[in-house]
Amino acid sequence: PAQAQTPAAWSPPPASARCPSRWGPNDRRGSMNLMTPARMRDASALIREGRKIEIGHVLAQSMPFFGTRRFDVHLKQTYMNPQANRRGSNEELVVGEIAQIGTQFDCFPHQTIGDETYNCVNVPSIMTRGGFTEMGVDTIGTIMTRGVLIDVAGLKGVQTLPDTYEITPEDLQQALNRQRVELREGDAMIINTGWAHLWGRENARYVAGCPGIGVAAAEWLIARNPLLLGADNWPVECAPSRTMPDASLPVHQIALVVHGVHLLENLKLDELVASGRSEFCFVMQPLRMQGFTGSTVAPAAIF
Ligand code: UVW
């Protein structure tokens, strides 16, 4: 599907329009406030067959990396203990941005508008050598909620949306209509662009740009109160933005900083798409790394 580019100036809303957030001036959890016991119980009711599909990629040195990110693995030498049972031992030493590689979950300190992140928290004031003192990924915990797949590539009848195709609110609504599923507050809202087809095959193209949601589609989804927004591309959003070419990753600012909605990137959705399931129990445990901006993760769809 061809798209006309309609350039528009965009700048993030001023602090007076962003803060306090809908959760109050002292809130640090944003969309994670929707992770309630009732929502977890309702999500468990979606498990009927007992089938589990991994929707994260394997963390591997062959995966694509955004910018200068890296993942170097050094196997630490096997040693043999001197005792009679001759126990050997192997492990790995890793050098890499473990918060921001592979299938990854973004927390609020990851992005800013100027010096501020979610709820106008001044980022330098929470930044220490030991990590961020507030809103780090260690504060997230296990996520279990209803997941909804929005298959835009399927709607368009393609394996992969064209490079830099910008998904509109109409695309999202049409995809949901086609799949006969609706969004509910607290859902993990997950978009299939098909871009993951390039993962490990065309890594340079994968990170050069990508199809994804535009600002209008992000605002449309956020108005439906997601627990998180996820996609099978590296930034969830279309990059570079087609309708707002003067802005760098505007959906990152809108979701994380303006509305306190977490992002989940680099999903692997081919098996879930093939299963025909649009609604499932979404489960994920971000690593509890103290004060980190995010975490590499291994989410699953269970139904
Ligand atoms: C950047 O931080 C630039 O991107 P992402 O959050 O998509 O990894």
Boltz pocket constraint, residues with backbone or C-beta under 6 A from the ligand:
constraints:
  - pocket:
      binder: B
      contacts: [[A, 66], [A, 100], [A, 106], [A, 110], [A, 234], [A, 235], [A, 236], [A, 249], [A, 265]]
      max_distance: 6.0
